[in-house]
Structure formats: structure tokens, C-alpha cells
Amino acid sequence: MRILSAILLFACFGNPAYANTEFYQAVVADPYIELHTGPGQGYPIFHVVDEGEKIDIIKRRTSWFRVRTARGVKGWVSISQLTRTLDTSGEPTDVNDPGKDDFTTRRWEMGVLAGDFEGANVISTYGAYSFTANISAELSFSQITGDISNGWMVNANIIHVPFPEWRVMPFLTLGTGVIRIEPKATLVQVEDRTDQIGHVGAGIRTYLSQRFVFRAEYKSYVVFTSRDDNEEVDEWKLGFSFFF
Amino acid sequence: METRILIFLLRATLLASLAATSIGCSSKLVDIDADQKEPVIDARVDRREIKAADIDTEDFELGIFGGFMSVEDFGSNAVYGARLAYHVTEGIFVEASYGRTDTEETSFERLSGGAPLLSDDDRLFQYYDISLGYNLLPGEVFVGSNWASSSDLYFILGVGNTSFAGDEFFTINFGAGYRVLVNDWIAVHLDVRDRVFSTDLLGEKKNVNNIEFNFGLSFFF
């Protein structure tokens, strides 16, 4: 059993020669790069690697890279010191941080919003796919918690961004979905209702930094009830999203 | 006459062979030149297949935690759950978490000996939330003289939902935590969190503070 586990361990973590060749190798192109003890600006610099020396890039965390020098010293280097560093074939390394342009050309986006749904609280999560810089499709799930009733809704909608190059990007949205309302048990016995729902809305988004986007929106819902009147609901939400 | 033709033929062969050797020599000379002028940059570099995208990016952190949670009026009990964080920058991270705890009878229920307020199923307290965290005080910790590791004291604020007593509550959570990296990719956490929501479960409507203390283990990937 001990031998077997030893073999398994070796299979998982063994063969250091192989592990050494796994990492991305680069040649320092700046006059020098500084190795910090941790992945942050405040961590002290404990080692310096000169121009022309080879380094292994082990991993990346946010804007920091864990590198290993030829002598085996390990430390964290900020992205700003690695953008000019070359890979071993002489090509610049592609390690740029995401920026506003990446947001314009994004494909996938995820976000969380919270706010007010006609007096009740609402939390929404959504995922979106962008067809162009102007048009994207979204699928969202919202949980509603109120004093009189709770519920949830699922919506699919199309987003149109007329001016994706602006700093604050306005958008319009149109969609449909399903809402489920569950009145609270302490009140008079009312049946749970599931209805179709449609909405129009508008909002703004603004790029913050990295993969972060701030978002605020207003939506006007029409609940297609089985009664004579359709219900109208206003919703205001704030939140943030990431893009990939 | 025949001798003349013979001489002519001999000369012709001689010339031809001379020409051939001179061409051969010159071509050889060219070869030598090429050998001597070695290009400064050797184009025959073994190109690596690995691209920058292959650098292992570890911005996600998945963890489990366990501890104690005091649910206002319903006693303190063990809580356990899981969390997933995404580190956006060295300072900011986003965290989604889920936790659950069983609650006890209120003091009133125990002392009065009357009918219980809640069924056993309704005593289960579950929450989920999405929060924004900030590593306000990053630092380093030292154990003995041989081991140093990075740490963060972070503050966190978020919104979520609590499911308790057969009802759902919009919940605001805030707190602070301490994260110490054991190595490159394993971290331990100590967290204190207050989860506040408004309820009229015991008659009058009020905000309840549910304070949680937990210890966690997480992995960066």
C-alpha cells in the first residue's frame, strides 16, 4: 500500500525535470525586474533579475506573476515590468491587462444586480453573450423578497448599446420571461401564481477597471395575469459585471 | 591533317576541363563565403508551442468553511458552507457563498413549555450571498525563522438571501476576514460576518443581526 501511494505521489508530483520544462520561459528585456515577496505593491522587493536572464513564469494572479529565476529564486513580478519581456523565441510576451477595448470586443459577460422591485427587494444574476459591440443577448434569474410575497423570475432579453465607444454607455433592452409569486403563508390563503412577463428597460454601463463594469438599470414589466387587468411593475437595480 | 584535328580536340578538352574546374572552384568559393558569413540571428530556433495564454492564471478561489453562527433569538449553532471568489485585482475580489446552520428553540419556547413556533424543517437556516471584498491590509506573517507567507486582512460587504422559518429574507452581510496563504495556492481563512435582515417572525417587525464566526480552507485555481 505504501509503495502504491508512493508511486501515485510520484506520478502526480514527481519527475521534476518534466515539471521544469512545463513553465513558460522568458528573457528579461527591461534593464531589470524586481521580485516581490507577495502579489501586491506593498510587498518588499527581495531580489532583482538583470536584463537578458532567463526566467520561468510559473503562474499569474490578477496583475502579478510568480516567476522563478535560473538560480531557483521564486518571487512575484508586476505586469508592468513584464510587458517588454520576451519569450525565448524573441517574441514579446502577451501578458497585457484587460482594458476598455477588451470590453468592447468581449464575448461573455456575467453580473450581479440588486435593487427594488415595486417595493420588494430583488437580487439578479445574469449571463450575456455579445454578437457585436452593439447587440447582446442576456439570460437572467432574479429572486424577489417582499413583505407580502416572495418569488422569482427568469428573463431572456436583447440589449442594444448604441454608443459602445462612450465612457458611460447607455443601453436599451427588451425581453420576456416567467414570474412566480408566492404570497406569504401568514396572510389569507392565496394561490401561488406563475405568469408570463414582458419588459422594456434602459440603463447605463461604465467600464471601471480590469474586467469590471458598473451597471445601473430601470425596467418596466408587464405581468400578463389571468385576471382582467395586467399588472405593471417598476424595477430599479444597481450592480456590477465581469467580462471574459 | 589528322594530327591537327587531334591537337584541336585535345585543346578543346583541356579548355573545357579548365573551365569546368574554374567553375567548380568558384562555386566552392561561394560555399566557403556562405559558411564564413554565419547569420547573426540563427533562424533555426526551436519554436515553443506554449503561448502566453498557457501561463496558469489563478484568479479563482474555492473554499469550504465551518464555525459558529448566532441566529438572533434562535441560539448559536455550528455553521458550515462553501465559497467561491474571483480576484479581480490585487485589492478587489468578488465572493459568492452558501452556508447553513440548524437553529434551536427560542428561550420563550423553552421556558413556557408551549407549542413550538417552528417545525423542525423550518428551523434550518440557509443563506447565499454575493459580496464585494477589499484586501485593505495586505501583509506578511512569520512562523519561526524559516517560514514566511503573505496574508490579507479584508473587508467585505454584500447582498443575498436567507431562507428561514418558511420564509425568504433579503439579507445584507458585512464583515472582515483574515486570509493567510499556506503556499502558492492553499489559503486559510478566519471570518467574522454579520447577516442582517428584517423580519416580523416574533410579532413586531425588526432587524435581526446574525453573527457568524468561521474558519475556512481554500484553494486557488
Interface residues (C-beta under 8 A of the other chain):
Chain A: Y24 Q25 T37 G38 P39 G40 Q41 G42 Y43 I57 I58 K59 R60 R61 T62 S63 W64 F65 R66 D87 T88 S89 G90 T93 D94 V95 V112 A114 N121 I123 T125 Q143 T145 N150 K184 A185 S209 Q210 R211 F212 F240 F242
Chain B: V45 R47 R48 I50 K51 A52 A53 D54 I55 D56 T57 E58 D59 Y86 H87 V88 T89 E90 G91 I92 V94 I130 L132 N135 P138 G139 E140 A148 S150 V159 G160 N161 G166 D167 E168 F169 F170 D184 F220
